[in-house]
Amino acid sequence: MKIARIQATNFLGARAVDISLAKPVCLIAGKNGAGKSSLREAIAMVLTADLGRVHLKKEAATLITDGAQAAIIEVDFNGQSAGVSITATGKISDTLA
């Protein structure tokens, strides 16, 4: 699988991420609290439905950045696009196009 683009908005520490990946390897670096782990968890959530830091689906709203109303993640890979959105009430929706 080749990931071509990653977008994440208001998912944990990843407040506004839009990365296009042209090379087969991408290294993400930054200070503590910059959102590196959040980005990894966002990708895992879209591709595997793993909620990561929460153990119960009803706790999904805790994955939204403080003060935001929703979190949106989209990953483009192999000519497809998959996404997940989480509302402030904890509703999780996923898409595959």
Jmol script that loads the backbone (N, CA, C; Angstrom):
load data "model"
ATOM      1  N   MET A   1       0.839  -1.168   0.000  1.00  0.00           N
ATOM      2  CA  MET A   1       0.000   0.000   0.000  1.00  0.00           C
ATOM      3  C   MET A   1       0.888   1.237   0.000  1.00  0.00           C
ATOM      4  N   LYS A   2       0.558   2.187  -0.867  1.00  0.00           N
ATOM      5  CA  LYS A   2       1.296   3.442  -0.926  1.00  0.00           C
ATOM      6  C   LYS A   2       0.352   4.581  -0.563  1.00  0.00           C
ATOM      7  N   ILE A   3       0.666   5.259   0.527  1.00  0.00           N
ATOM      8  CA  ILE A   3      -0.132   6.407   0.951  1.00  0.00           C
ATOM      9  C   ILE A   3       0.330   7.624   0.164  1.00  0.00           C
ATOM     10  N   ALA A   4      -0.607   8.327  -0.448  1.00  0.00           N
ATOM     11  CA  ALA A   4      -0.288   9.489  -1.271  1.00  0.00           C
ATOM     12  C   ALA A   4      -0.551  10.810  -0.556  1.00  0.00           C
ATOM     13  N   ARG A   5      -1.528  10.815   0.373  1.00  0.00           N
ATOM     14  CA  ARG A   5      -1.864  12.060   1.052  1.00  0.00           C
ATOM     15  C   ARG A   5      -2.517  11.752   2.396  1.00  0.00           C
ATOM     16  N   ILE A   6      -2.224  12.600   3.368  1.00  0.00           N
ATOM     17  CA  ILE A   6      -2.803  12.483   4.694  1.00  0.00           C
ATOM     18  C   ILE A   6      -3.348  13.846   5.087  1.00  0.00           C
ATOM     19  N   GLN A   7      -4.593  13.877   5.497  1.00  0.00           N
ATOM     20  CA  GLN A   7      -5.194  15.106   6.002  1.00  0.00           C
ATOM     21  C   GLN A   7      -5.818  14.791   7.359  1.00  0.00           C
ATOM     22  N   ALA A   8      -5.567  15.621   8.340  1.00  0.00           N
ATOM     23  CA  ALA A   8      -6.168  15.460   9.660  1.00  0.00           C
ATOM     24  C   ALA A   8      -6.482  16.838  10.218  1.00  0.00           C
ATOM     25  N   THR A   9      -7.685  16.974  10.736  1.00  0.00           N
ATOM     26  CA  THR A   9      -8.112  18.237  11.327  1.00  0.00           C
ATOM     27  C   THR A   9      -8.703  17.957  12.699  1.00  0.00           C
ATOM     28  N   ASN A  10      -8.162  18.618  13.703  1.00  0.00           N
ATOM     29  CA  ASN A  10      -8.665  18.545  15.077  1.00  0.00           C
ATOM     30  C   ASN A  10      -8.689  17.133  15.652  1.00  0.00           C
ATOM     31  N   PHE A  11      -7.719  16.312  15.288  1.00  0.00           N
ATOM     32  CA  PHE A  11      -7.586  14.979  15.867  1.00  0.00           C
ATOM     33  C   PHE A  11      -6.429  15.004  16.857  1.00  0.00           C
ATOM     34  N   LEU A  12      -6.754  14.971  18.142  1.00  0.00           N
ATOM     35  CA  LEU A  12      -5.762  15.063  19.212  1.00  0.00           C
ATOM     36  C   LEU A  12      -4.846  16.269  18.972  1.00  0.00           C
ATOM     37  N   GLY A  13      -3.527  16.054  18.861  1.00  0.00           N
ATOM     38  CA  GLY A  13      -2.594  17.155  18.651  1.00  0.00           C
ATOM     39  C   GLY A  13      -2.424  17.568  17.202  1.00  0.00           C
ATOM     40  N   ALA A  14      -3.024  16.841  16.285  1.00  0.00           N
ATOM     41  CA  ALA A  14      -2.936  17.167  14.849  1.00  0.00           C
ATOM     42  C   ALA A  14      -4.097  18.102  14.505  1.00  0.00           C
ATOM     43  N   ARG A  15      -3.858  19.391  14.629  1.00  0.00           N
ATOM     44  CA  ARG A  15      -4.933  20.362  14.447  1.00  0.00           C
ATOM     45  C   ARG A  15      -5.236  20.650  12.982  1.00  0.00           C
ATOM     46  N   ALA A  16      -4.219  20.769  12.169  1.00  0.00           N
ATOM     47  CA  ALA A  16      -4.417  21.041  10.739  1.00  0.00           C
ATOM     48  C   ALA A  16      -3.226  20.478   9.971  1.00  0.00           C
ATOM     49  N   VAL A  17      -3.363  19.238   9.518  1.00  0.00           N
ATOM     50  CA  VAL A  17      -2.286  18.551   8.812  1.00  0.00           C
ATOM     51  C   VAL A  17      -2.756  18.222   7.400  1.00  0.00           C
ATOM     52  N   ASP A  18      -1.920  18.542   6.424  1.00  0.00           N
ATOM     53  CA  ASP A  18      -2.183  18.183   5.024  1.00  0.00           C
ATOM     54  C   ASP A  18      -0.834  17.891   4.387  1.00  0.00           C
ATOM     55  N   ILE A  19      -0.550  16.600   4.231  1.00  0.00           N
ATOM     56  CA  ILE A  19       0.751  16.178   3.717  1.00  0.00           C
ATOM     57  C   ILE A  19       0.561  15.360   2.453  1.00  0.00           C
ATOM     58  N   SER A  20       1.195  15.771   1.369  1.00  0.00           N
ATOM     59  CA  SER A  20       1.241  14.971   0.142  1.00  0.00           C
ATOM     60  C   SER A  20       2.563  14.224   0.133  1.00  0.00           C
ATOM     61  N   LEU A  21       2.492  12.934  -0.115  1.00  0.00           N
ATOM     62  CA  LEU A  21       3.683  12.097  -0.057  1.00  0.00           C
ATOM     63  C   LEU A  21       4.084  11.670  -1.460  1.00  0.00           C
ATOM     64  N   ALA A  22       5.200  12.193  -1.942  1.00  0.00           N
ATOM     65  CA  ALA A  22       5.678  11.874  -3.287  1.00  0.00           C
ATOM     66  C   ALA A  22       6.734  10.764  -3.269  1.00  0.00           C
ATOM     67  N   LYS A  23       7.401  10.612  -2.157  1.00  0.00           N
ATOM     68  CA  LYS A  23       8.472   9.613  -2.019  1.00  0.00           C
ATOM     69  C   LYS A  23       7.952   8.401  -1.258  1.00  0.00           C
ATOM     70  N   PRO A  24       8.609   7.247  -1.390  1.00  0.00           N
ATOM     71  CA  PRO A  24       8.136   6.046  -0.696  1.00  0.00           C
ATOM     72  C   PRO A  24       8.325   6.086   0.827  1.00  0.00           C
ATOM     73  N   VAL A  25       9.184   6.970   1.327  1.00  0.00           N
ATOM     74  CA  VAL A  25       9.431   7.072   2.762  1.00  0.00           C
ATOM     75  C   VAL A  25       9.266   8.524   3.188  1.00  0.00           C
ATOM     76  N   CYS A  26       8.568   8.728   4.297  1.00  0.00           N
ATOM     77  CA  CYS A  26       8.376  10.072   4.839  1.00  0.00           C
ATOM     78  C   CYS A  26       8.686  10.031   6.331  1.00  0.00           C
ATOM     79  N   LEU A  27       9.571  10.895   6.778  1.00  0.00           N
ATOM     80  CA  LEU A  27       9.888  10.997   8.196  1.00  0.00           C
ATOM     81  C   LEU A  27       9.197  12.236   8.746  1.00  0.00           C
ATOM     82  N   ILE A  28       8.536  12.084   9.868  1.00  0.00           N
ATOM     83  CA  ILE A  28       7.837  13.185  10.511  1.00  0.00           C
ATOM     84  C   ILE A  28       8.602  13.510  11.789  1.00  0.00           C
ATOM     85  N   ALA A  29       9.043  14.732  11.919  1.00  0.00           N
ATOM     86  CA  ALA A  29       9.802  15.145  13.094  1.00  0.00           C
ATOM     87  C   ALA A  29       9.196  16.418  13.663  1.00  0.00           C
ATOM     88  N   GLY A  30       9.361  16.609  14.946  1.00  0.00           N
ATOM     89  CA  GLY A  30       8.868  17.821  15.579  1.00  0.00           C
ATOM     90  C   GLY A  30       9.066  17.756  17.080  1.00  0.00           C
ATOM     91  N   LYS A  31       8.778  18.857  17.729  1.00  0.00           N
ATOM     92  CA  LYS A  31       8.911  18.954  19.179  1.00  0.00           C
ATOM     93  C   LYS A  31       7.841  18.102  19.858  1.00  0.00           C
ATOM     94  N   ASN A  32       8.038  17.858  21.146  1.00  0.00           N
ATOM     95  CA  ASN A  32       7.023  17.166  21.940  1.00  0.00           C
ATOM     96  C   ASN A  32       5.719  17.948  21.855  1.00  0.00           C
ATOM     97  N   GLY A  33       4.629  17.235  21.670  1.00  0.00           N
ATOM     98  CA  GLY A  33       3.325  17.876  21.608  1.00  0.00           C
ATOM     99  C   GLY A  33       2.972  18.451  20.257  1.00  0.00           C
ATOM    100  N   ALA A  34       3.800  18.213  19.246  1.00  0.00           N
ATOM    101  CA  ALA A  34       3.556  18.777  17.911  1.00  0.00           C
ATOM    102  C   ALA A  34       2.495  18.003  17.130  1.00  0.00           C
ATOM    103  N   GLY A  35       2.189  16.766  17.539  1.00  0.00           N
ATOM    104  CA  GLY A  35       1.162  15.986  16.859  1.00  0.00           C
ATOM    105  C   GLY A  35       1.668  14.796  16.072  1.00  0.00           C
ATOM    106  N   LYS A  36       2.925  14.416  16.258  1.00  0.00           N
ATOM    107  CA  LYS A  36       3.497  13.273  15.520  1.00  0.00           C
ATOM    108  C   LYS A  36       2.757  11.977  15.825  1.00  0.00           C
ATOM    109  N   SER A  37       2.593  11.658  17.089  1.00  0.00           N
ATOM    110  CA  SER A  37       1.881  10.436  17.480  1.00  0.00           C
ATOM    111  C   SER A  37       0.409  10.516  17.097  1.00  0.00           C
ATOM    112  N   SER A  38      -0.163  11.699  17.190  1.00  0.00           N
ATOM    113  CA  SER A  38      -1.557  11.889  16.796  1.00  0.00           C
ATOM    114  C   SER A  38      -1.737  11.555  15.322  1.00  0.00           C
ATOM    115  N   LEU A  39      -0.797  11.958  14.497  1.00  0.00           N
ATOM    116  CA  LEU A  39      -0.867  11.670  13.069  1.00  0.00           C
ATOM    117  C   LEU A  39      -0.768  10.166  12.812  1.00  0.00           C
ATOM    118  N   ARG A  40       0.110   9.494  13.523  1.00  0.00           N
ATOM    119  CA  ARG A  40       0.236   8.039  13.398  1.00  0.00           C
ATOM    120  C   ARG A  40      -1.065   7.356  13.809  1.00  0.00           C
ATOM    121  N   GLU A  41      -1.653   7.803  14.901  1.00  0.00           N
ATOM    122  CA  GLU A  41      -2.910   7.223  15.360  1.00  0.00           C
ATOM    123  C   GLU A  41      -4.057   7.523  14.397  1.00  0.00           C
ATOM    124  N   ALA A  42      -4.032   8.688  13.781  1.00  0.00           N
ATOM    125  CA  ALA A  42      -5.065   9.036  12.799  1.00  0.00           C
ATOM    126  C   ALA A  42      -5.013   8.095  11.605  1.00  0.00           C
ATOM    127  N   ILE A  43      -3.817   7.833  11.112  1.00  0.00           N
ATOM    128  CA  ILE A  43      -3.656   6.918   9.976  1.00  0.00           C
ATOM    129  C   ILE A  43      -4.124   5.514  10.371  1.00  0.00           C
ATOM    130  N   ALA A  44      -3.743   5.061  11.554  1.00  0.00           N
ATOM    131  CA  ALA A  44      -4.154   3.734  12.020  1.00  0.00           C
ATOM    132  C   ALA A  44      -5.670   3.650  12.141  1.00  0.00           C
ATOM    133  N   MET A  45      -6.298   4.711  12.610  1.00  0.00           N
ATOM    134  CA  MET A  45      -7.749   4.691  12.759  1.00  0.00           C
ATOM    135  C   MET A  45      -8.437   4.542  11.407  1.00  0.00           C
ATOM    136  N   VAL A  46      -7.963   5.284  10.411  1.00  0.00           N
ATOM    137  CA  VAL A  46      -8.579   5.209   9.086  1.00  0.00           C
ATOM    138  C   VAL A  46      -8.362   3.840   8.448  1.00  0.00           C
ATOM    139  N   LEU A  47      -7.162   3.312   8.539  1.00  0.00           N
ATOM    140  CA  LEU A  47      -6.834   2.076   7.834  1.00  0.00           C
ATOM    141  C   LEU A  47      -7.224   0.798   8.567  1.00  0.00           C
ATOM    142  N   THR A  48      -7.329   0.848   9.918  1.00  0.00           N
ATOM    143  CA  THR A  48      -7.598  -0.380  10.670  1.00  0.00           C
ATOM    144  C   THR A  48      -8.786  -0.283  11.626  1.00  0.00           C
ATOM    145  N   ALA A  49      -9.403   0.895  11.754  1.00  0.00           N
ATOM    146  CA  ALA A  49     -10.518   1.128  12.685  1.00  0.00           C
ATOM    147  C   ALA A  49     -10.088   1.004  14.143  1.00  0.00           C
ATOM    148  N   ASP A  50      -8.799   1.131  14.418  1.00  0.00           N
ATOM    149  CA  ASP A  50      -8.276   1.083  15.782  1.00  0.00           C
ATOM    150  C   ASP A  50      -8.475   2.447  16.431  1.00  0.00           C
ATOM    151  N   LEU A  51      -9.156   2.499  17.569  1.00  0.00           N
ATOM    152  CA  LEU A  51      -9.404   3.769  18.258  1.00  0.00           C
ATOM    153  C   LEU A  51      -8.190   4.265  19.040  1.00  0.00           C
ATOM    154  N   GLY A  52      -7.152   3.480  19.120  1.00  0.00           N
ATOM    155  CA  GLY A  52      -5.902   3.927  19.733  1.00  0.00           C
ATOM    156  C   GLY A  52      -6.016   4.197  21.219  1.00  0.00           C
ATOM    157  N   ARG A  53      -6.029   5.454  21.601  1.00  0.00           N
ATOM    158  CA  ARG A  53      -5.946   5.850  23.010  1.00  0.00           C
ATOM    159  C   ARG A  53      -7.209   5.576  23.812  1.00  0.00           C
ATOM    160  N   VAL A  54      -8.323   5.335  23.162  1.00  0.00           N
ATOM    161  CA  VAL A  54      -9.552   5.044  23.898  1.00  0.00           C
ATOM    162  C   VAL A  54      -9.903   3.570  23.750  1.00  0.00           C
ATOM    163  N   HIS A  55     -10.499   3.025  24.777  1.00  0.00           N
ATOM    164  CA  HIS A  55     -10.818   1.603  24.762  1.00  0.00           C
ATOM    165  C   HIS A  55     -12.278   1.331  24.437  1.00  0.00           C
ATOM    166  N   LEU A  56     -13.126   2.336  24.624  1.00  0.00           N
ATOM    167  CA  LEU A  56     -14.546   2.178  24.350  1.00  0.00           C
ATOM    168  C   LEU A  56     -14.976   3.166  23.280  1.00  0.00           C
ATOM    169  N   LYS A  57     -15.824   2.719  22.384  1.00  0.00           N
ATOM    170  CA  LYS A  57     -16.305   3.566  21.292  1.00  0.00           C
ATOM    171  C   LYS A  57     -16.998   4.828  21.819  1.00  0.00           C
ATOM    172  N   LYS A  58     -17.670   4.716  22.957  1.00  0.00           N
ATOM    173  CA  LYS A  58     -18.375   5.872  23.513  1.00  0.00           C
ATOM    174  C   LYS A  58     -17.424   6.968  24.001  1.00  0.00           C
ATOM    175  N   GLU A  59     -16.138   6.670  24.100  1.00  0.00           N
ATOM    176  CA  GLU A  59     -15.135   7.652  24.509  1.00  0.00           C
ATOM    177  C   GLU A  59     -14.467   8.336  23.311  1.00  0.00           C
ATOM    178  N   ALA A  60     -14.948   8.068  22.099  1.00  0.00           N
ATOM    179  CA  ALA A  60     -14.318   8.587  20.880  1.00  0.00           C
ATOM    180  C   ALA A  60     -14.232  10.106  20.858  1.00  0.00           C
ATOM    181  N   ALA A  61     -15.177  10.802  21.469  1.00  0.00           N
ATOM    182  CA  ALA A  61     -15.161  12.272  21.466  1.00  0.00           C
ATOM    183  C   ALA A  61     -13.913  12.831  22.152  1.00  0.00           C
ATOM    184  N   THR A  62     -13.265  12.048  23.002  1.00  0.00           N
ATOM    185  CA  THR A  62     -12.047  12.525  23.665  1.00  0.00           C
ATOM    186  C   THR A  62     -10.873  12.626  22.696  1.00  0.00           C
ATOM    187  N   LEU A  63     -11.019  12.086  21.482  1.00  0.00           N
ATOM    188  CA  LEU A  63      -9.962  12.166  20.470  1.00  0.00           C
ATOM    189  C   LEU A  63      -9.986  13.488  19.707  1.00  0.00           C
ATOM    190  N   ILE A  64     -11.014  14.304  19.936  1.00  0.00           N
ATOM    191  CA  ILE A  64     -11.132  15.600  19.258  1.00  0.00           C
ATOM    192  C   ILE A  64     -10.292  16.622  20.015  1.00  0.00           C
ATOM    193  N   THR A  65      -9.582  17.468  19.286  1.00  0.00           N
ATOM    194  CA  THR A  65      -8.782  18.532  19.886  1.00  0.00           C
ATOM    195  C   THR A  65      -9.671  19.390  20.784  1.00  0.00           C
ATOM    196  N   ASP A  66      -9.166  19.767  21.961  1.00  0.00           N
ATOM    197  CA  ASP A  66      -9.935  20.591  22.894  1.00  0.00           C
ATOM    198  C   ASP A  66     -10.485  21.840  22.212  1.00  0.00           C
ATOM    199  N   GLY A  67     -11.767  22.081  22.405  1.00  0.00           N
ATOM    200  CA  GLY A  67     -12.416  23.259  21.846  1.00  0.00           C
ATOM    201  C   GLY A  67     -12.995  23.077  20.457  1.00  0.00           C
ATOM    202  N   ALA A  68     -12.679  21.992  19.776  1.00  0.00           N
ATOM    203  CA  ALA A  68     -13.186  21.748  18.421  1.00  0.00           C
ATOM    204  C   ALA A  68     -14.497  20.958  18.492  1.00  0.00           C
ATOM    205  N   GLN A  69     -15.291  21.049  17.437  1.00  0.00           N
ATOM    206  CA  GLN A  69     -16.578  20.362  17.380  1.00  0.00           C
ATOM    207  C   GLN A  69     -16.495  18.987  16.717  1.00  0.00           C
ATOM    208  N   ALA A  70     -15.456  18.752  15.927  1.00  0.00           N
ATOM    209  CA  ALA A  70     -15.326  17.483  15.220  1.00  0.00           C
ATOM    210  C   ALA A  70     -13.875  17.267  14.816  1.00  0.00           C
ATOM    211  N   ALA A  71     -13.552  16.006  14.569  1.00  0.00           N
ATOM    212  CA  ALA A  71     -12.245  15.636  14.025  1.00  0.00           C
ATOM    213  C   ALA A  71     -12.482  14.952  12.687  1.00  0.00           C
ATOM    214  N   ILE A  72     -11.659  15.278  11.707  1.00  0.00           N
ATOM    215  CA  ILE A  72     -11.787  14.688  10.378  1.00  0.00           C
ATOM    216  C   ILE A  72     -10.417  14.203   9.930  1.00  0.00           C
ATOM    217  N   ILE A  73     -10.373  12.965   9.438  1.00  0.00           N
ATOM    218  CA  ILE A  73      -9.131  12.373   8.952  1.00  0.00           C
ATOM    219  C   ILE A  73      -9.409  11.778   7.579  1.00  0.00           C
ATOM    220  N   GLU A  74      -8.496  12.008   6.642  1.00  0.00           N
ATOM    221  CA  GLU A  74      -8.627  11.402   5.318  1.00  0.00           C
ATOM    222  C   GLU A  74      -7.258  10.936   4.852  1.00  0.00           C
ATOM    223  N   VAL A  75      -7.215   9.721   4.307  1.00  0.00           N
ATOM    224  CA  VAL A  75      -5.974   9.147   3.798  1.00  0.00           C
ATOM    225  C   VAL A  75      -6.229   8.674   2.371  1.00  0.00           C
ATOM    226  N   ASP A  76      -5.404   9.146   1.430  1.00  0.00           N
ATOM    227  CA  ASP A  76      -5.484   8.706   0.039  1.00  0.00           C
ATOM    228  C   ASP A  76      -4.394   7.663  -0.190  1.00  0.00           C
ATOM    229  N   PHE A  77      -4.782   6.519  -0.742  1.00  0.00           N
ATOM    230  CA  PHE A  77      -3.820   5.441  -0.974  1.00  0.00           C
ATOM    231  C   PHE A  77      -4.274   4.607  -2.165  1.00  0.00           C
ATOM    232  N   ASN A  78      -3.330   4.187  -2.960  1.00  0.00           N
ATOM    233  CA  ASN A  78      -3.596   3.295  -4.101  1.00  0.00           C
ATOM    234  C   ASN A  78      -4.795   3.751  -4.933  1.00  0.00           C
ATOM    235  N   GLY A  79      -4.940   5.051  -5.152  1.00  0.00           N
ATOM    236  CA  GLY A  79      -6.038   5.564  -5.958  1.00  0.00           C
ATOM    237  C   GLY A  79      -7.377   5.590  -5.247  1.00  0.00           C
ATOM    238  N   GLN A  80      -7.409   5.282  -3.968  1.00  0.00           N
ATOM    239  CA  GLN A  80      -8.625   5.315  -3.169  1.00  0.00           C
ATOM    240  C   GLN A  80      -8.489   6.362  -2.072  1.00  0.00           C
ATOM    241  N   SER A  81      -9.612   6.688  -1.464  1.00  0.00           N
ATOM    242  CA  SER A  81      -9.616   7.613  -0.351  1.00  0.00           C
ATOM    243  C   SER A  81     -10.476   7.023   0.762  1.00  0.00           C
ATOM    244  N   ALA A  82      -9.959   7.035   1.973  1.00  0.00           N
ATOM    245  CA  ALA A  82     -10.711   6.558   3.132  1.00  0.00           C
ATOM    246  C   ALA A  82     -10.659   7.645   4.188  1.00  0.00           C
ATOM    247  N   GLY A  83     -11.734   7.782   4.921  1.00  0.00           N
ATOM    248  CA  GLY A  83     -11.774   8.819   5.934  1.00  0.00           C
ATOM    249  C   GLY A  83     -12.590   8.422   7.141  1.00  0.00           C
ATOM    250  N   VAL A  84     -12.374   9.160   8.218  1.00  0.00           N
ATOM    251  CA  VAL A  84     -13.113   8.980   9.464  1.00  0.00           C
ATOM    252  C   VAL A  84     -13.426  10.371   9.998  1.00  0.00           C
ATOM    253  N   SER A  85     -14.643  10.528  10.504  1.00  0.00           N
ATOM    254  CA  SER A  85     -14.981  11.762  11.207  1.00  0.00           C
ATOM    255  C   SER A  85     -15.576  11.392  12.557  1.00  0.00           C
ATOM    256  N   ILE A  86     -15.295  12.227  13.546  1.00  0.00           N
ATOM    257  CA  ILE A  86     -15.795  12.022  14.897  1.00  0.00           C
ATOM    258  C   ILE A  86     -16.458  13.318  15.327  1.00  0.00           C
ATOM    259  N   THR A  87     -17.693  13.247  15.764  1.00  0.00           N
ATOM    260  CA  THR A  87     -18.393  14.443  16.228  1.00  0.00           C
ATOM    261  C   THR A  87     -18.183  14.630  17.726  1.00  0.00           C
ATOM    262  N   ALA A  88     -18.542  15.798  18.226  1.00  0.00           N
ATOM    263  CA  ALA A  88     -18.403  16.101  19.642  1.00  0.00           C
ATOM    264  C   ALA A  88     -19.256  15.188  20.513  1.00  0.00           C
ATOM    265  N   THR A  89     -20.283  14.581  19.936  1.00  0.00           N
ATOM    266  CA  THR A  89     -21.120  13.636  20.685  1.00  0.00           C
ATOM    267  C   THR A  89     -20.539  12.228  20.656  1.00  0.00           C
ATOM    268  N   GLY A  90     -19.453  12.033  19.914  1.00  0.00           N
ATOM    269  CA  GLY A  90     -18.791  10.734  19.859  1.00  0.00           C
ATOM    270  C   GLY A  90     -19.212   9.862  18.695  1.00  0.00           C
ATOM    271  N   LYS A  91     -20.052  10.392  17.793  1.00  0.00           N
ATOM    272  CA  LYS A  91     -20.466   9.602  16.638  1.00  0.00           C
ATOM    273  C   LYS A  91     -19.298   9.471  15.670  1.00  0.00           C
ATOM    274  N   ILE A  92     -19.016   8.246  15.235  1.00  0.00           N
ATOM    275  CA  ILE A  92     -17.923   7.967  14.305  1.00  0.00           C
ATOM    276  C   ILE A  92     -18.533   7.570  12.965  1.00  0.00           C
ATOM    277  N   SER A  93     -18.070   8.233  11.906  1.00  0.00           N
ATOM    278  CA  SER A  93     -18.495   7.886  10.538  1.00  0.00           C
ATOM    279  C   SER A  93     -17.257   7.600   9.722  1.00  0.00           C
ATOM    280  N   ASP A  94     -17.338   6.599   8.852  1.00  0.00           N
ATOM    281  CA  ASP A  94     -16.198   6.317   7.982  1.00  0.00           C
ATOM    282  C   ASP A  94     -16.649   6.270   6.541  1.00  0.00           C
ATOM    283  N   THR A  95     -15.694   6.531   5.658  1.00  0.00           N
ATOM    284  CA  THR A  95     -15.963   6.530   4.218  1.00  0.00           C
ATOM    285  C   THR A  95     -14.847   5.825   3.490  1.00  0.00           C
ATOM    286  N   LEU A  96     -15.188   5.251   2.369  1.00  0.00           N
ATOM    287  CA  LEU A  96     -14.206   4.659   1.467  1.00  0.00           C
ATOM    288  C   LEU A  96     -14.659   4.977   0.062  1.00  0.00           C
ATOM    289  N   ALA A  97     -13.826   5.703  -0.684  1.00  0.00           N
ATOM    290  CA  ALA A  97     -14.211   6.092  -2.045  1.00  0.00           C
ATOM    291  C   ALA A  97     -13.205   5.583  -3.038  1.00  0.00           C
TER     292      ALA A  97
END
end "model"
wireframe off; spacefill off
backbone 0.3
color backbone group
